[in-house]
Amino acid sequence: MKIGFIGTGSMGRTLVEAFIRSGKLSPQDLYIHNRTRAKAELLASEYPGIHVAADNRELVRQTRCIFLCMKPGEFRRVLEEIRGCTTRDHIVVSITSPVMIQDLEEWLPAKIAKIIPSITHAIFSGNSLYIPGSRLTTDDQAWLKDLFSAISSPLEVDERHARIASDLASCSPAFFANMMEKMADAAVEETGIPRESAISLVTQMAQGLGRLLTEGGFTLHTLQQRVAVPGGITREGLELLEKEVSPIFHRLIQLTHNKYEEDIEKVQKALNNRVEKNVP
Ligand SMILES: NC(=O)c1ccc[n+]([C@@H]2O[C@H](COP(=O)([O-])OP(=O)(O)OC[C@H]3O[C@@H](n4cnc5c(N)ncnc54)[C@H](OP(=O)(O)O)[C@@H]3O)[C@@H](O)[C@H]2O)c1
């Protein structure tokens, strides 16, 4: 099946590269288009065989499955552009959470899905969050899950939980990288250890931690128990973290959800302020 990617920014590129490097898709099967054409051309030059479509309409005409990899504020323009050439046979996948499946189904005659990816798919790991629309057949669903199984572990989530699941699966690589950086910076400031060493220590630790939790038989709880022996230094450290860190995660989740609500409102205003949005 020919597959198109509208938007080859950070995540569009990550997906294209992961699908090709996993061997699941070949460059010849892919059509890409990006508002700044040079970005798409650069990607195509790195993976010879990828087709750079002249515009989004040509991309839709040449493909059966289309990934919308733009930011929420860019959806209306793209939907206006492609709705005339999208058919009932197309599968259109949004990778962003604040654009509702119902709105996409009102704009396009296509079969819609929402699949929120994560940067972790670059190394074929992490969960992709799979939210099927109402028009997908059982075969479509199986095909999409199989596609994403090549680069991730697809997990079906309710659209109501799309934001929190995205916080945990898609935003957390950045959140945790930030916390590790802050920990290393504090180590440098408090002790004078070279920054390079501090960064290397936390990075190597994170790699081992990930493996212990996925293939080493540990859970988050058993791992803490195993390291924090009674009366030891780690136990005291954990007691401080228990008190000080929990509140920040509540604030973080409240913040992402407030921004999500604002984004939904903006997107819905943009997508719904016209009568002609319905497909003829
Ligand atoms: N980054 C992540 O880790 C991640 C994870 C999960 C989900 N997402 C979702 O993925 C979406 C994209 O995020 P991103 O980080 O990849 O953003 P990004 O780097 O800004 O990429 C968006 C791309 O869309 C292109 N674009 C905008 N309007 C277009 C149009 N009319 N036609 C063709 N291309 C167009 C932009 O082109 P220009 O080059 O002209 O700007 C840009 O390259 C967001 O909605 C985000 O929520 C991202």
The ligand as a Tripos MOL2 file, in Angstrom:
@<TRIPOS>MOLECULE
LIG
   48    52     1     0     0
SMALL
NO_CHARGES

@<TRIPOS>ATOM
      1 N1          7.5300   15.5910   18.4050 N.am      1 LIG1
      2 C1          7.0280   14.5750   19.1000 C.2       1 LIG1
      3 O1          7.7290   13.8810   19.8590 O.2       1 LIG1
      4 C2          5.5610   14.2360   18.9340 C.ar      1 LIG1
      5 C3          5.0560   13.0830   19.5800 C.ar      1 LIG1
      6 C4          3.7180   12.7440   19.4010 C.ar      1 LIG1
      7 C5          2.8940   13.5460   18.6160 C.ar      1 LIG1
      8 N2          3.4180   14.6590   18.0400 N.ar      1 LIG1
      9 C6          2.5100   15.4870   17.2330 C.3       1 LIG1
     10 O2          3.0120   15.5810   15.9350 O.3       1 LIG1
     11 C7          2.6110   16.8300   15.3660 C.3       1 LIG1
     12 C8          3.8200   17.4380   14.6920 C.3       1 LIG1
     13 O3          4.7830   17.6490   15.6960 O.3       1 LIG1
     14 P1          6.2860   17.9020   15.2990 P.3       1 LIG1
     15 O4          7.0500   17.9120   16.5850 O.co2     1 LIG1
     16 O5          6.6930   16.9790   14.2200 O.co2     1 LIG1
     17 O6          6.1440   19.4030   14.7310 O.3       1 LIG1
     18 P2          7.0310   20.0970   13.6050 P.3       1 LIG1
     19 O7          8.4520   19.6780   13.7470 O.co2     1 LIG1
     20 O8          6.7050   21.5580   13.6480 O.co2     1 LIG1
     21 O9          6.4730   19.4790   12.2440 O.3       1 LIG1
     22 C9          5.2890   19.9010   11.6290 C.3       1 LIG1
     23 C10         5.5770   19.9180   10.1360 C.3       1 LIG1
     24 O10         4.3580   20.1220    9.4470 O.3       1 LIG1
     25 C11         4.6760   20.9150    8.3230 C.3       1 LIG1
     26 N3          3.4720   21.5790    7.8020 N.ar      1 LIG1
     27 C12         2.7410   22.5590    8.3620 C.ar      1 LIG1
     28 N4          1.7080   22.9110    7.5670 N.ar      1 LIG1
     29 C13         1.8020   22.1210    6.4690 C.ar      1 LIG1
     30 C14         1.0410   22.0110    5.2950 C.ar      1 LIG1
     31 N5         -0.0120   22.8050    5.0430 N.pl3     1 LIG1
     32 N6          1.4250   21.0800    4.3770 N.ar      1 LIG1
     33 C15         2.5030   20.2990    4.5660 C.ar      1 LIG1
     34 N7          3.2590   20.3620    5.6850 N.ar      1 LIG1
     35 C16         2.9140   21.2620    6.6180 C.ar      1 LIG1
     36 C17         5.6790   21.9170    8.8390 C.3       1 LIG1
     37 O11         6.3760   22.4900    7.7590 O.3       1 LIG1
     38 P3          7.4210   23.7020    7.9170 P.3       1 LIG1
     39 O12         8.7440   23.0560    7.6720 O.co2     1 LIG1
     40 O13         7.0520   24.6840    6.8540 O.co2     1 LIG1
     41 O14         7.2660   24.2690    9.2870 O.co2     1 LIG1
     42 C18         6.5400   21.0430    9.7450 C.3       1 LIG1
     43 O15         7.6430   20.4710    9.0730 O.3       1 LIG1
     44 C19         2.0950   17.7000   16.5000 C.3       1 LIG1
     45 O16         0.7260   17.8530   16.3640 O.3       1 LIG1
     46 C20         2.4430   16.9280   17.7480 C.3       1 LIG1
     47 O17         1.4230   17.0060   18.7220 O.3       1 LIG1
     48 C21         4.7220   15.0280   18.1580 C.ar      1 LIG1
@<TRIPOS>BOND
     1     1     2 1
     2     2     3 2
     3     2     4 1
     4     4     5 ar
     5     4    48 ar
     6     5     6 ar
     7     6     7 ar
     8     7     8 ar
     9     8     9 1
    10     8    48 ar
    11     9    10 1
    12     9    46 1
    13    10    11 1
    14    11    12 1
    15    11    44 1
    16    12    13 1
    17    13    14 1
    18    14    15 2
    19    14    16 1
    20    14    17 1
    21    17    18 1
    22    18    19 2
    23    18    20 1
    24    18    21 1
    25    21    22 1
    26    22    23 1
    27    23    24 1
    28    23    42 1
    29    24    25 1
    30    25    26 1
    31    25    36 1
    32    26    27 ar
    33    26    35 ar
    34    27    28 ar
    35    28    29 ar
    36    29    30 ar
    37    29    35 ar
    38    30    31 1
    39    30    32 ar
    40    32    33 ar
    41    33    34 ar
    42    34    35 ar
    43    36    37 1
    44    36    42 1
    45    37    38 1
    46    38    39 2
    47    38    40 1
    48    38    41 1
    49    42    43 1
    50    44    45 1
    51    44    46 1
    52    46    47 1
@<TRIPOS>SUBSTRUCTURE
     1 LIG1         1 GROUP 0 **** ****
